Protein backbone atom coordinates (compact mmCIF):
# COMPACT_ATOMS: atom_id res chain seq x y z
CA UNK A 1 0.00 0.00 0.00
CA UNK A 2 1.44 3.37 -1.00
CA UNK A 3 1.21 6.32 1.37
CA UNK A 4 -1.29 8.04 -0.92
CA UNK A 5 -3.46 4.92 -0.95
CA UNK A 6 -3.26 4.76 2.84
CA UNK A 7 -4.29 8.40 3.19
CA UNK A 8 -7.22 8.04 0.80
CA UNK A 9 -8.41 4.85 2.49
CA UNK A 10 -8.33 6.45 5.94
CA UNK A 11 -10.22 9.49 4.67
CA UNK A 12 -12.85 7.35 2.92
CA UNK A 13 -13.39 5.25 6.04
CA UNK A 14 -13.54 8.18 8.48
CA UNK A 15 -16.80 9.38 10.03
CA UNK A 16 -16.48 12.84 8.50
CA UNK A 17 -14.94 11.75 5.20
CA UNK A 18 -11.94 13.79 6.27
CA UNK A 19 -8.92 13.56 8.55
CA UNK A 20 -7.20 16.31 10.52
CA UNK A 21 -4.02 17.91 9.21
CA UNK A 22 -2.40 16.43 12.29
CA UNK A 23 -3.23 12.92 11.10
CA UNK A 24 -2.22 13.78 7.54
CA UNK A 25 1.21 14.88 8.84
CA UNK A 26 1.56 11.83 11.07
CA UNK A 27 1.16 9.55 8.08
CA UNK A 28 3.06 11.68 5.55
CA UNK A 29 6.06 12.27 7.79
CA UNK A 30 6.18 9.40 10.26
CA UNK A 31 4.50 6.34 8.72
CA UNK A 32 6.76 3.41 9.54
CA UNK A 33 6.87 2.14 5.97
CA UNK A 34 6.56 5.19 3.73
CA UNK A 35 6.81 8.31 5.92
CA UNK A 36 9.18 11.06 4.79
CA UNK A 37 11.37 10.89 7.90
CA UNK A 38 11.40 7.09 7.86
CA UNK A 39 12.57 6.78 4.24
CA UNK A 40 16.08 5.69 3.32
CA UNK A 41 17.15 8.77 1.44
CA UNK A 42 19.08 11.91 2.26
CA UNK A 43 16.92 14.78 3.53
CA UNK A 44 19.48 17.56 4.00
CA UNK A 45 22.23 19.16 1.94
CA UNK A 46 22.50 19.52 -1.82
CA UNK A 47 21.09 16.05 -2.49
CA UNK A 48 18.18 16.53 -0.10
CA UNK A 49 15.27 18.94 0.31
CA UNK A 50 16.66 21.55 2.70
CA UNK A 51 19.81 22.73 4.48
CA UNK A 52 20.45 22.83 8.22
CA UNK A 53 22.99 24.89 10.17
CA UNK A 54 25.14 21.88 11.22
CA UNK A 55 25.54 21.08 7.53
CA UNK A 56 26.89 24.55 6.74
CA UNK A 57 30.07 24.12 8.77
CA UNK A 58 31.22 22.40 11.93
CA UNK A 59 31.73 25.80 13.60
CA UNK A 60 27.99 25.82 14.36
CA UNK A 61 28.33 22.70 16.51
CA UNK A 62 31.49 24.01 18.14
CA UNK A 63 29.87 27.25 19.29
CA UNK A 64 26.83 25.40 20.63
CA UNK A 65 29.24 23.09 22.49
CA UNK A 66 30.75 26.10 24.24
CA UNK A 67 27.32 27.46 25.15
CA UNK A 68 26.10 24.15 26.60
CA UNK A 69 29.36 23.59 28.47
CA UNK A 70 28.90 26.97 30.15
CA UNK A 71 25.28 26.15 31.00
CA UNK A 72 26.22 22.83 32.63
CA UNK A 73 28.75 24.62 34.84
CA UNK A 74 26.55 27.64 35.56
CA UNK A 75 23.54 25.56 36.64
CA UNK A 76 25.62 22.79 38.25
CA UNK A 77 23.99 20.19 36.02
CA UNK A 78 25.03 16.63 35.46
CA UNK A 79 27.05 16.30 32.21
CA UNK A 80 24.11 14.76 30.36
CA UNK A 81 22.88 15.97 26.97
CA UNK A 82 19.81 14.61 25.17
CA UNK A 83 19.79 15.41 21.44
CA UNK A 84 16.28 14.84 20.07
CA UNK A 85 15.66 14.51 16.34
CA UNK A 86 19.33 14.39 15.39
CA UNK A 87 18.76 13.43 11.74
CA UNK A 88 21.98 12.18 10.18
CA UNK A 89 24.00 13.39 13.17
CA UNK A 90 26.09 16.06 11.43
CA UNK A 91 26.00 18.05 14.65
CA UNK A 92 27.44 15.42 16.97
CA UNK A 93 31.12 14.79 16.22
CA UNK A 94 32.29 18.43 16.02
CA UNK A 95 30.22 19.14 19.14
CA UNK A 96 31.96 16.37 21.08
CA UNK A 97 35.37 17.37 19.74
CA UNK A 98 34.91 20.95 20.90
CA UNK A 99 33.84 19.93 24.40
CA UNK A 100 36.90 17.71 24.61
CA UNK A 101 39.03 20.68 23.53
CA UNK A 102 37.61 23.27 25.93
CA UNK A 103 36.96 21.02 28.95
CA UNK A 104 38.63 17.61 28.96
CA UNK A 105 37.36 16.85 32.47
CA UNK A 106 33.74 17.45 31.54
CA UNK A 107 34.15 15.45 28.34
CA UNK A 108 35.38 12.43 30.29
CA UNK A 109 32.17 12.50 32.35
CA UNK A 110 29.79 13.36 29.51
CA UNK A 111 26.89 11.16 28.44
CA UNK A 112 25.32 12.08 25.10
CA UNK A 113 21.94 10.50 24.39
CA UNK A 114 20.49 10.65 20.88
CA UNK A 115 16.77 10.15 20.25
CA UNK A 116 16.11 9.52 16.56
CA UNK A 117 13.03 7.70 15.31
CA UNK A 118 14.33 6.91 11.81
CA UNK A 119 16.14 3.54 11.55
CA UNK A 120 17.99 4.92 8.52
CA UNK A 121 19.30 7.90 10.48
CA UNK A 122 20.07 5.84 13.59
CA UNK A 123 22.29 3.57 11.53
CA UNK A 124 24.21 6.56 10.13
CA UNK A 125 24.64 8.05 13.61
CA UNK A 126 25.79 4.76 15.12
CA UNK A 127 28.39 4.38 12.37
CA UNK A 128 29.63 7.94 12.85
CA UNK A 129 29.93 7.67 16.62
CA UNK A 130 31.18 4.09 16.89
CA UNK A 131 34.41 5.27 18.56
CA UNK A 132 32.60 7.41 21.16
CA UNK A 133 31.48 5.38 24.15
CA UNK A 134 29.64 8.38 25.58
CA UNK A 135 27.07 8.32 22.74
CA UNK A 136 23.94 6.19 23.17
CA UNK A 137 21.26 6.09 20.48
CA UNK A 138 17.57 5.43 21.19
CA UNK A 139 14.57 5.19 18.84
CA UNK A 140 12.15 7.00 21.17
CA UNK A 141 11.84 9.09 24.30
CA UNK A 142 9.92 6.25 25.92
CA UNK A 143 12.87 3.87 25.59
CA UNK A 144 15.34 6.47 26.82
CA UNK A 145 13.17 7.23 29.86
CA UNK A 146 13.31 3.58 30.78
CA UNK A 147 17.11 3.99 30.87
CA UNK A 148 17.11 7.23 32.87
CA UNK A 149 13.90 7.80 34.79
CA UNK A 150 14.79 11.33 35.95
CA UNK A 151 16.78 13.83 33.92
CA UNK A 152 19.26 16.31 35.33
CA UNK A 153 20.87 17.84 32.26
CA UNK A 154 20.18 19.47 28.91
CA UNK A 155 17.66 18.70 26.17
CA UNK A 156 18.77 20.00 22.77
CA UNK A 157 16.92 20.06 19.47
CA UNK A 158 17.58 21.70 16.12
CA UNK A 159 14.59 22.11 13.80
CA UNK A 160 12.50 19.53 15.63
CA UNK A 161 9.37 21.33 16.81
CA UNK A 162 8.60 22.75 13.36
CA UNK A 163 8.07 19.19 12.08
CA UNK A 164 5.56 18.18 14.77
CA UNK A 165 2.04 17.50 13.41
CA UNK A 166 -0.47 20.30 14.01
CA UNK A 167 -4.20 20.89 13.84
CA UNK A 168 -5.27 23.74 11.56
CA UNK A 169 -8.12 26.11 12.32
CA UNK A 170 -9.57 29.12 10.53
CA UNK A 171 -11.94 31.88 11.49
CA UNK A 172 -14.45 32.20 8.68
CA UNK A 173 -17.58 34.38 8.65
CA UNK A 174 -17.52 34.58 12.45
CA UNK A 175 -17.28 30.80 12.93
CA UNK A 176 -14.30 28.78 14.12
CA UNK A 177 -13.64 25.97 11.63
CA UNK A 178 -11.12 23.17 11.48
CA UNK A 179 -9.33 22.80 8.17
CA UNK A 180 -9.12 19.09 7.37
CA UNK A 181 -8.03 16.85 4.50
CA UNK A 182 -10.70 15.20 2.36
CA UNK A 183 -11.20 13.97 -1.19
CA UNK A 184 -12.59 15.57 -4.33
CA UNK A 185 -15.14 13.92 -6.58
CA UNK A 186 -12.21 12.64 -8.64
CA UNK A 187 -10.54 11.13 -5.54
CA UNK A 188 -7.80 13.78 -5.15
CA UNK A 189 -6.65 15.18 -1.82
CA UNK A 190 -8.23 18.52 -0.97
CA UNK A 191 -8.91 20.76 2.01
CA UNK A 192 -12.36 20.69 3.57
CA UNK A 193 -13.87 22.67 6.45
CA UNK A 194 -15.67 21.32 9.48
CA UNK A 195 -17.03 23.13 12.56
CA UNK A 196 -14.32 23.13 15.24
CA UNK A 197 -15.87 21.14 18.07
CA UNK A 198 -12.81 19.27 19.36
CA UNK A 199 -12.54 20.14 23.03
CA UNK A 200 -8.76 19.66 23.00
CA UNK A 201 -8.41 22.54 20.53
CA UNK A 202 -10.90 24.75 22.35
CA UNK A 203 -9.21 24.10 25.71
CA UNK A 204 -5.80 24.86 24.21
CA UNK A 205 -6.99 28.20 22.86
CA UNK A 206 -8.63 29.03 26.18
CA UNK A 207 -5.52 28.13 28.17
CA UNK A 208 -2.73 29.52 26.02
CA UNK A 209 -4.49 32.12 23.91
CA UNK A 210 -3.94 32.74 20.24
CA UNK A 211 -3.93 35.85 18.08
CA UNK A 212 -6.67 34.76 15.68
CA UNK A 213 -7.85 37.61 13.46
CA UNK A 214 -10.94 37.67 11.24
CA UNK A 215 -10.66 35.07 8.48
CA UNK A 216 -7.21 34.00 9.62
CA UNK A 217 -5.79 30.49 9.51
CA UNK A 218 -3.47 29.27 12.23
CA UNK A 219 -1.94 26.03 13.53
CA UNK A 220 -2.64 24.51 16.95
CA UNK A 221 0.46 22.63 18.21
CA UNK A 222 -1.02 19.94 20.45
CA UNK A 223 2.00 17.70 19.78
CA UNK A 224 4.41 20.43 20.85
CA UNK A 225 2.39 21.05 24.00
CA UNK A 226 2.53 17.35 24.95
CA UNK A 227 6.26 17.28 24.19
CA UNK A 228 6.98 20.14 26.61
CA UNK A 229 4.80 18.49 29.24
CA UNK A 230 6.64 15.17 28.83
CA UNK A 231 10.03 16.87 29.19
CA UNK A 232 8.82 18.77 32.26
CA UNK A 233 7.60 15.59 33.94
CA UNK A 234 10.91 13.88 33.20
CA UNK A 235 13.33 16.70 33.97
CA UNK A 236 14.15 17.39 37.60
CA UNK A 237 16.64 20.14 36.82
CA UNK A 238 18.06 21.41 33.56
CA UNK A 239 17.57 23.42 30.40
CA UNK A 240 15.84 23.00 27.07
CA UNK A 241 17.70 24.48 24.09
CA UNK A 242 15.38 24.74 21.09
CA UNK A 243 16.58 26.02 17.72
CA UNK A 244 13.74 26.64 15.31
CA UNK A 245 11.78 29.26 13.44
CA UNK A 246 8.68 30.81 14.91
CA UNK A 247 6.48 33.86 15.31
CA UNK A 248 5.44 35.92 18.33
CA UNK A 249 1.77 36.74 18.88
CA UNK A 250 2.37 40.17 17.37
CA UNK A 251 3.97 38.65 14.28
CA UNK A 252 1.07 36.20 13.87
CA UNK A 253 -1.29 39.19 13.69
CA UNK A 254 0.51 40.63 10.67
CA UNK A 255 -1.52 40.35 7.44
CA UNK A 256 1.30 38.28 5.91
CA UNK A 257 0.49 35.50 8.41
CA UNK A 258 -3.18 35.35 7.43
CA UNK A 259 -2.90 31.97 5.71
CA UNK A 260 -0.90 30.30 8.51
CA UNK A 261 2.56 28.80 8.15
CA UNK A 262 2.14 25.15 7.14
CA UNK A 263 4.31 24.61 4.06
CA UNK A 264 6.41 21.97 2.35
CA UNK A 265 10.02 21.77 1.18
CA UNK A 266 10.72 19.61 -1.83
CA UNK A 267 14.10 19.56 -3.58
CA UNK A 268 14.93 22.94 -2.03
CA UNK A 269 11.73 24.51 -3.28
CA UNK A 270 9.11 26.05 -0.99
CA UNK A 271 5.78 24.35 -1.72
CA UNK A 272 2.73 26.36 -0.64
CA UNK A 273 0.31 23.42 -0.88
CA UNK A 274 1.11 20.93 1.90
CA UNK A 275 -0.96 18.24 0.18
CA UNK A 276 1.52 17.89 -2.67
CA UNK A 277 4.02 15.01 -2.66
CA UNK A 278 2.79 13.18 0.50
CA UNK A 279 5.58 11.07 1.96
CA UNK A 280 8.15 12.65 -0.35
CA UNK A 281 8.16 16.20 1.00
CA UNK A 282 9.17 17.80 4.29
CA UNK A 283 6.33 19.61 6.08
CA UNK A 284 6.97 22.43 8.53
CA UNK A 285 5.26 25.16 10.51
CA UNK A 286 6.51 28.16 12.44
CA UNK A 287 6.21 27.49 16.15
CA UNK A 288 4.19 29.94 18.29
CA UNK A 289 6.91 31.50 20.44
CA UNK A 290 4.71 33.24 23.01
CA UNK A 291 2.55 30.15 23.39
CA UNK A 292 5.68 28.04 23.89
CA UNK A 293 6.72 30.42 26.66
CA UNK A 294 3.32 30.16 28.35
CA UNK A 295 3.28 26.37 28.04
CA UNK A 296 6.73 26.16 29.61
CA UNK A 297 5.78 28.44 32.47
CA UNK A 298 2.76 26.26 33.26
CA UNK A 299 5.26 23.42 33.71
CA UNK A 300 7.77 25.37 35.82
CA UNK A 301 10.17 26.32 33.03
CA UNK A 302 11.66 29.79 33.24
CA UNK A 303 12.03 31.59 29.90
CA UNK A 304 15.74 32.47 29.87
CA UNK A 305 16.34 33.61 26.32
CA UNK A 306 14.84 33.84 22.85
CA UNK A 307 17.44 35.23 20.48
CA UNK A 308 18.13 35.23 16.76
CA UNK A 309 20.50 32.38 15.98
CA UNK A 310 23.15 34.67 14.50
CA UNK A 311 23.26 36.89 17.56
CA UNK A 312 23.22 33.91 19.92
CA UNK A 313 26.22 32.38 18.15
CA UNK A 314 28.12 35.68 18.20
CA UNK A 315 27.33 36.12 21.91
CA UNK A 316 28.76 32.65 22.56
CA UNK A 317 32.06 33.06 20.75
CA UNK A 318 31.41 32.60 17.04
CA UNK A 319 33.78 35.42 16.07
CA UNK A 320 36.61 33.71 17.98
CA UNK A 321 36.78 31.31 15.04
CA UNK A 322 37.64 33.97 12.46
CA UNK A 323 41.06 33.10 10.99
CA UNK A 324 43.79 35.50 9.88
CA UNK A 325 45.47 34.11 6.80
CA UNK A 326 47.24 34.87 3.56
CA UNK A 327 45.57 32.03 1.70
CA UNK A 328 44.84 32.70 -1.96
CA UNK A 329 42.85 29.52 -2.47
CA UNK A 330 39.14 30.40 -1.93
CA UNK A 331 38.47 26.76 -1.06
CA UNK A 332 41.06 26.59 1.72
CA UNK A 333 39.90 25.62 5.22
CA UNK A 334 40.52 29.18 6.45
CA UNK A 335 38.37 30.70 3.72
CA UNK A 336 35.62 28.14 4.35
CA UNK A 337 35.69 28.86 8.08
CA UNK A 338 35.46 32.63 7.61
CA UNK A 339 32.64 32.33 5.08
CA UNK A 340 30.73 30.09 7.50
CA UNK A 341 31.30 32.50 10.41
CA UNK A 342 30.06 35.41 8.30
CA UNK A 343 26.99 33.52 7.10
CA UNK A 344 26.06 32.13 10.52
CA UNK A 345 26.54 35.52 12.22
CA UNK A 346 23.83 36.97 9.98
CA UNK A 347 21.43 34.03 10.20
CA UNK A 348 18.13 35.50 11.37
CA UNK A 349 15.80 32.79 10.13
CA UNK A 350 15.99 30.74 13.34
CA UNK A 351 15.53 31.52 17.01
CA UNK A 352 17.50 29.97 19.86
CA UNK A 353 15.13 29.46 22.79
CA UNK A 354 16.43 28.60 26.26
CA UNK A 355 14.09 27.41 29.01
CA UNK A 356 15.30 26.49 32.48
CA UNK A 357 13.94 24.35 35.28
N, C-alpha and C positions, 0 to 999 in steps of 0.2 A: 504494500500500500504506500503510495507516494504521500508526501506531506499535504499536498493540495487535495488529494482524495480524502485524507483523514479529516482535514478542515471541513470540507463540504459535507461529509457524512455526519460529523458532529453537529453542524448547523442544521442539516435536514432533520436530524433526530431530536433536536432540542424543542422544549416546550414553546419557545417564542420564535422558532425558525431563525434564530440568531444567537450568537455567542458574544460575550464581552470582549473588548479589546485586550483585556488582561488574559483571557483564555487564548485568544488568537496569538498573543506574544509568547505565552507559555509553550504552545505547540511549535510556532515558527522558530523560536530561538532555542528551546530546551528539550524538544522531543528527543528521546533517547536514541532513536534510529536515524531521524532525518533533520533534527534541529540544527540551526545555523552554528551555534556554539559547540555542538557535539560532533560536527562533521570533521573529517580528516583532511582539511585543507587550510592553508595559511590565511589568517584573517587580517594581519597587519603588515605594514611595509608596502613596498612597490608592487609585490605580487598579490597583495590582499585587497581589502576594501577601505582601509583607513590607516592613518599613522597614529602612533602614541608617543608620548614624550620619552619613555625609556628607549624607544627605537631610534630617536634622533641622535643621541650620543650618551655614552656611559656617565658623563658628568652630571646628568639629571639624577641618577641613582646615587652618585657620590655625595651630592649636596643633601639629598634626603637622608642619607646615612648620617651625616653630621647633625642634622636637625633632630633625628630620632635618638641619637646617642646623647645629645644634650638633654632631651626630654626625660630619658631614663634616669639620668643623674639628678636632674632638677627635682623630679617627683619621687625619687628613691624607689623606682619600680624594679621589679625583677627583669633580668635581661631576656625578655620573651617578646617576640614579634610574630603577629599573625597576619599574613598577607593573603587577602581574600580576593579571588578572581584574578589570579596571576597571569592568565593567558599562557604564552609560550615562555614566560619566565625571563624575559630580557632584562628585567629590573634587578634580578637577584644577585648574580655573581659580582658585578661592580659594586653593589651595595655592601655585600659581605667583605669584599676586598678593602673598601674604604674604612669600614669599622675596624678591621684588623690593623689598618695603617694608623688610624688616629687613636685607637684605644685597644691595645693588644689584650689587656686584662679583661675588658668587657667582652671582647670577641671570644675568648676562651670559655666564657660562661654562657654565651648566647645560645638560645634555642630559637630557630626560625621555622615556624609552621606555615605551610602553604595549603590553602583550601582552593581546589580547582576541580570543578565538576566534570570537565571534559577529559575522557580517557586519553584522547589524542594529545592534549596539552600536558596532562600529567606525565605521560611517557617522555615528552621532550624535556620537561623540568627535571625529572628523575635522572635522565641521561646527563644533563648539564651539571647537576649538583652531586653527581655520584661520589666525588672526592670530599664532600663537605658533610661530615657526620652531624652537624648541627641542624641540617635541613630535613624536615619530615613532611611528607606530602599526604594530604587527605582528600577524599572525594567530596566531603560534605562537612558542614559545621557540626552536624549531629555526631558524626564519627569522631571528630576532634574533641568534642565536649565529653565524650566517653573517656578520652585519654587524659584531659585536664578538666576537672569539673568546675574549677573556679579560676578565673583569669586575673592575674596581676601583671599587666604589661601593656603592649600597644597593639591596636588593630589598625592595619593599613590597607587602603584600597585605592586603586587608580582606575578611573572610568568604570566603576562597578555599578553604582546606584543608577546611572543613566540607562542601564540595560535591564533594570527590573521591570516586570510587567506592570501596567497601570490600567485603571479604569478611565474612561473618557466621558465627560459630561459637557453639556452645552445648554446655555440659557437661550430659549427660543420663544418669542412671543409671550414672555412672562412666565413660561413653564420651564422647570428643570427637567431636561431629558438626558438619557444615557445614550451615547453614540455606540452602536454595536456593529457586528459584522454579520451580514446576511448574504443572500444569494439573489441574483437577478432572475428574470424569467428565462434567460438563456444559461443559467447555472454558473454565472460568474460572481466572484466575490464583490460585495458592495457594502457601503455603510447604510445602516438603517437606524431609525430613532425609536426609542421606547421611553415611556414615562419613567423617571428615576424614582424607584420605590425601594431600592435596596437600603436597608437600615444601616449597613456598615458604611456606605457612602455618606448618608445623611448625618450619622453620628460623627464621622471624621470631619465633615465641614463644620458641624456645630462645635466640635472640640478644638480644632486647630485653625479654623477660619480660612477663607480663601477669597482673593480679590476677583470675584466673578462679576464682570460688567454685563450690560445688556447684549444679548446675542454673542456672547463669548464662549469659546471652547477652552477647556482646561483639563489637565490630567490629575487624577486622584491616586496618590502613591501608597496604596494599602500595603504592598509588598515592602516598600522602604520603611514604613511605619513598624511593621512586624520585625524587620531586620534590626532596627534600633532597639526595640524592646527586647529581642533575644540577646543582643550584645549586653544590654544593661543588666539583664537577669544573670548573665554569665560573669560579667566583669565586676570584681570586687574593688579594684583600684586600677586606674590607667587612663589612656587617652585613645581617642579614635581620630586618625588622620584620614580624611576623605579628600581625594582630588577628583574634581568633576566640574561639569558646567551646570549653571543654574541661574535662576532669576529670583530677585527679591519680590515682595508683594508689589512694590511700586513699579518695578519693571514689568510684572505681569499685566499691570493695568494699561500699559502703553498700547496704542492701537496696533502696533506691529505684532503683538502677542495674541491678537484676537482669535486666530485659528489654532491656538495651542502650539505645542512644540514637538509632537510625535512625528518623527521623520525616519527615513532609511538612508543607509550608505551602501552603495553598490559599485564596486570597482572605482572607488574614489569619487563617485558622483553623488551629490545630495539628491535623494528621491523624495519628492513631496508626498506621494501617495504611499502610505505604509503597507497597503495591500498588494503592492507589486512584489514579485520575486519571493514569495513565502519560503522560508527555509534556506534561501540563498543570499539574503540581505540582512545586514545588521540593522537593528531598530533601536532608536534612542529617544530619550526625552530630556529636557532640562529639569533638574531637580528643583523643588520649591525651597529656597534657602531659608526664608523666615519660618516656614512650616517645620523644616528640619530642626531649626533652633528650638521651636516650641515643643516639638516631640521629644528632643533630648532633655529639655528642662523638666518635662513631666517625669522623666526617668532618671533624674538626679545628675544629668550631665551639664557641666558648666560650659558655656560657649566662650572659648578662649580666643579664637581668631577665625576670620574669614577674609582671606587676602588673595589678590590676583596671583596666579602661579609665578609669573615673572618677578614680581616684587618679593614674594616669599623666598624664592631661590636666591635673589640678591641679598636679602636680609640674612640669609643663612650661609653666606660665603661663596656664592657662585662666581663673583668677580675675582676671587683668589685663584681661580683656575686659568685666568688669562695668561698667555705665554708670550714673553718677549723673544723674538727670534729674527734671524736674517734669512729665513727660508724663502727661496724663490718658487719652489714647487707648491702650487695652490692645493695639491692633494696631500701635502705632508700632514703628519699628526698634529703639529702645532697649528697649522691653518684650520684643520678640521675642528680642533678644540675651540679656537677663538670664534669660528663661525657659529658653533653650537652655543657657546656662552652668549653671544650677541642675540641669537634667535630666541633662546630660552629666556633671556632677561626681558624680552619684549612680549612674551607670551601672555596675552590677556584673554584667552578663550576660556581657560579653566580657573577655578577657585580652589584654594587649599583651605579646608575647613578643619579646625582643631577643636575637639570637645573633650572635656576632662571630667573624670569621676574620682 
